[in-house]
């Protein structure tokens, strides 16, 4: 599957699964709309997520992309990833 063909929803599902399996305590629920700051995603956890995105989707996120707006939730991060991928394929 081409990375460019991934939708925001597909990326969000994979990010939620990664958070559940690798970052969060088992009892913590995460959905695409969950505020990451409210579930304990700190700067170290965020770096794990960024590395996952780079490995899984081949997408390098520049430091300036990690704004509060882009990392507010899985949904906002997924939207940024899709927009960034689309800008690269133009």
C-alpha positions as CSV (number, residue, x, y, z in Angstrom):
1,X,0.0,0.0,0.0
2,X,1.4,3.4,-1.0
3,X,1.8,5.8,1.9
4,X,0.3,8.6,-0.2
5,X,-2.9,6.5,-0.6
6,X,-3.4,6.3,3.2
7,X,-6.3,8.3,4.6
8,X,-6.3,10.4,7.8
9,X,-8.5,7.7,9.3
10,X,-6.1,4.9,8.4
11,X,-3.1,6.8,9.8
12,X,-5.1,7.7,12.9
13,X,-6.0,4.0,13.5
14,X,-2.4,3.0,13.2
15,X,-1.3,5.8,15.5
16,X,-3.9,4.8,18.1
17,X,-2.8,1.2,18.0
18,X,0.8,2.2,18.4
19,X,0.0,4.4,21.4
20,X,-2.1,1.7,23.1
21,X,0.6,-1.0,22.5
22,X,3.8,1.0,23.2
23,X,3.2,4.2,25.0
24,X,0.1,4.3,27.2
25,X,-0.8,2.3,30.3
26,X,-3.3,-0.5,29.5
27,X,-6.3,1.1,31.2
28,X,-6.0,4.4,29.1
29,X,-8.3,4.7,26.2
30,X,-7.2,6.6,23.1
31,X,-9.3,7.6,20.1
32,X,-8.4,9.9,17.3
33,X,-10.1,12.8,19.1
34,X,-8.5,12.3,22.5
35,X,-6.3,15.2,23.5
36,X,-2.8,13.7,23.8
37,X,-1.8,16.0,26.6
38,X,-4.7,14.7,28.7
39,X,-3.6,11.0,28.4
40,X,0.0,11.6,29.5
41,X,1.8,11.9,26.1
42,X,4.8,14.0,27.0
43,X,7.8,15.0,25.0
44,X,9.5,11.6,25.3
45,X,6.4,9.8,24.2
46,X,5.9,12.2,21.4
47,X,9.4,11.4,20.1
48,X,8.4,7.7,20.1
49,X,5.3,8.6,18.0
50,X,7.4,10.7,15.6
51,X,9.9,7.9,15.2
52,X,7.0,5.5,14.5
53,X,5.7,7.8,11.8
54,X,9.1,8.0,10.2
55,X,9.6,4.2,10.3
56,X,6.0,3.2,9.3
57,X,5.2,5.9,6.7
58,X,8.6,7.1,5.6
59,X,7.6,10.6,6.5
60,X,10.1,12.9,8.3
61,X,8.4,15.4,10.5
62,X,10.5,18.6,10.8
63,X,10.8,20.0,14.3
64,X,8.7,23.1,13.3
65,X,5.8,20.7,12.5
66,X,5.4,19.7,16.1
67,X,3.2,22.6,17.0
68,X,0.5,22.4,19.6
69,X,-2.0,22.6,16.8
70,X,-0.5,19.6,14.9
71,X,-0.1,17.4,18.0
72,X,-3.2,18.2,19.9
73,X,-4.7,14.7,19.1
74,X,-4.1,11.7,16.9
75,X,-6.6,13.2,14.4
76,X,-4.7,16.5,14.1
77,X,-1.4,14.6,13.8
78,X,-2.9,12.4,11.1
79,X,-4.3,15.4,9.2
80,X,-0.8,17.0,9.3
81,X,0.8,13.7,8.0
82,X,-1.6,13.5,5.1
83,X,-1.2,17.2,4.2
84,X,2.6,16.9,4.4
85,X,2.5,13.7,2.3
86,X,0.3,15.4,-0.3
87,X,2.6,18.4,-0.4
88,X,5.6,16.1,-1.1
89,X,3.8,14.3,-4.0
90,X,3.0,17.6,-5.9
